[in-house]
Amino acid sequence: MPVEATIKVAPEVKGRLDKLKKYPRETYNDVIDRLTRDALKEAAEELTDEDIRDIEEAVADIKAGRVYTTRELMRELGID
């Protein structure tokens, strides 16, 4: 059973919610519901074991100084 509540939002937040409506008469409840479902779904996505290994390898490279500046990389790739 839906619970009716009133919430206060800043004018700029209301403006962003208006821009996120899929159609003009979409309710704020529908917009907030969609956004929160999408955010929770994204937050639930886990890193794979391969992702974690890649991150650990990258951190080790950084700590060991195996990095290039943008300028060095561009020179190496011939993009001057």
C-alpha positions in Angstrom: 0.0 0.0 0.0 1.6 3.3 -1.0 2.4 5.8 1.7 1.8 9.4 0.8 4.4 11.9 2.0 5.6 15.3 1.2 9.3 16.1 0.8 11.0 19.3 0.4 13.6 19.6 -2.4 15.6 22.6 -3.5 14.6 24.3 -6.7 17.7 23.1 -8.5 16.9 19.5 -7.5 13.3 19.9 -8.8 14.7 21.3 -12.0 17.0 18.2 -12.5 14.0 15.9 -11.8 12.0 17.8 -14.4 14.8 17.2 -17.0 14.9 13.5 -16.1 11.2 12.9 -16.9 10.8 10.6 -19.8 7.5 12.4 -20.7 6.0 15.6 -19.4 3.3 14.0 -17.2 5.6 11.4 -15.6 5.3 11.7 -11.8 8.2 12.6 -9.6 7.5 9.3 -7.8 8.1 7.5 -11.1 11.3 9.4 -11.8 12.7 8.8 -8.3 11.6 5.2 -8.4 13.4 4.7 -11.8 16.6 6.5 -10.6 16.9 4.7 -7.3 16.3 1.3 -9.0 19.0 2.0 -11.6 21.4 3.2 -8.8 20.9 0.1 -6.7 21.3 -2.1 -9.7 24.6 -0.4 -10.6 25.8 -0.5 -7.0 25.1 -4.3 -6.9 27.3 -5.0 -9.9 30.4 -6.8 -8.6 33.9 -6.7 -9.8 35.1 -9.9 -11.4 38.2 -11.7 -10.2 39.9 -10.5 -13.4 38.9 -6.9 -12.7 40.4 -7.2 -9.2 43.6 -8.7 -10.6 43.9 -5.9 -13.1 43.4 -3.3 -10.5 46.0 -4.9 -8.2 48.5 -5.1 -11.1 47.9 -1.4 -12.0 48.5 -0.4 -8.4 51.7 -2.4 -8.2 52.9 -0.7 -11.5 52.2 2.7 -10.0 54.0 1.9 -6.8 57.0 0.6 -8.8 57.1 3.7 -10.9 56.2 1.9 -14.1 54.1 4.7 -15.4 54.3 7.2 -18.3 53.3 10.9 -18.4 50.9 11.8 -21.1 53.7 13.6 -23.0 55.9 10.5 -22.8 53.1 8.2 -24.0 52.3 10.5 -26.9 56.0 10.6 -27.9 56.2 6.8 -27.7 53.1 6.5 -29.9 54.3 9.2 -32.3 51.4 11.5 -31.5 53.1 14.8 -31.2 
